Amino acid sequence: MNTVKFNPRELCSRKLWQLVSTETAEQVSERELREAIAELANRRHYLEQLQQLGAIGKKRPGA
């Protein structure tokens, strides 16, 4: 049983980006992937790349 809790806040933005952009489904669960994307978006890192992947929506004017 895997008892390691995934906490995206403990990872640097570069590691989160690696998880989002290269890891396979066997290595990262859907929930972990969503949490990593949310944390990157919160930090406002890799926003353009996340948008290109379709992981987040396009920025709205004035947002």
C-alpha positions as a printed NumPy array, in Angstrom:
array([[  0.   ,   0.   ,   0.   ],
       [  1.356,   3.395,  -0.994],
       [  1.216,   5.673,   2.053],
       [  3.152,   8.585,   0.57 ],
       [  0.921,  11.66 ,   0.368],
       [  1.439,  13.854,  -2.69 ],
       [  1.78 ,  17.498,  -1.687],
       [  2.475,  19.724,  -4.713],
       [  3.346,  22.678,  -2.465],
       [  6.478,  20.822,  -1.379],
       [  7.821,  20.607,  -4.941],
       [  9.586,  23.297,  -6.925],
       [  7.88 ,  24.612, -10.052],
       [ 10.376,  22.855, -12.305],
       [  9.563,  19.441, -10.786],
       [  5.828,  20.131, -11.019],
       [  6.257,  21.043, -14.688],
       [  8.147,  17.794, -15.277],
       [  5.275,  15.859, -13.706],
       [  2.673,  17.679, -15.782],
       [  4.501,  17.526, -19.089],
       [  6.275,  14.168, -19.129],
       [  5.022,  11.689, -16.557],
       [  2.784,   8.819, -17.625],
       [ -0.49 ,   7.766, -16.052],
       [  1.277,   4.876, -14.331],
       [  3.533,   7.314, -12.48 ],
       [  1.076,  10.109, -11.656],
       [ -2.588,   9.701, -10.798],
       [ -5.251,  11.942, -12.323],
       [ -5.761,  13.629,  -8.933],
       [ -2.03 ,  14.307,  -8.538],
       [ -1.871,  15.706, -12.054],
       [ -4.783,  18.087, -11.343],
       [ -3.153,  19.186,  -8.08 ],
       [  0.192,  19.822,  -9.806],
       [ -1.516,  21.887, -12.532],
       [ -3.467,  23.87 ,  -9.943],
       [ -0.318,  24.583,  -7.931],
       [  1.568,  25.778, -11.019],
       [ -1.358,  27.993, -12.001],
       [ -1.487,  29.384,  -8.458],
       [  2.201,  30.201,  -8.623],
       [  1.667,  31.636, -12.115],
       [  4.601,  29.572, -13.403],
       [  4.539,  27.907, -16.813],
       [  1.134,  29.465, -17.572],
       [  1.762,  29.734, -21.306],
       [  2.943,  26.132, -21.504],
       [ -0.048,  24.902, -19.479],
       [ -2.353,  26.757, -21.871],
       [ -0.606,  25.175, -24.86 ],
       [ -1.121,  21.727, -23.322],
       [ -4.792,  22.57 , -22.829],
       [ -4.404,  21.991, -19.09 ],
       [ -5.87 ,  25.407, -18.274],
       [ -8.018,  27.862, -20.178],
       [ -6.78 ,  30.937, -21.987],
       [ -6.328,  34.063, -19.891],
       [ -9.297,  36.381, -20.035],
       [ -8.665,  40.061, -20.686],
       [ -8.477,  41.938, -17.409],
       [ -8.03 ,  38.761, -15.391]])
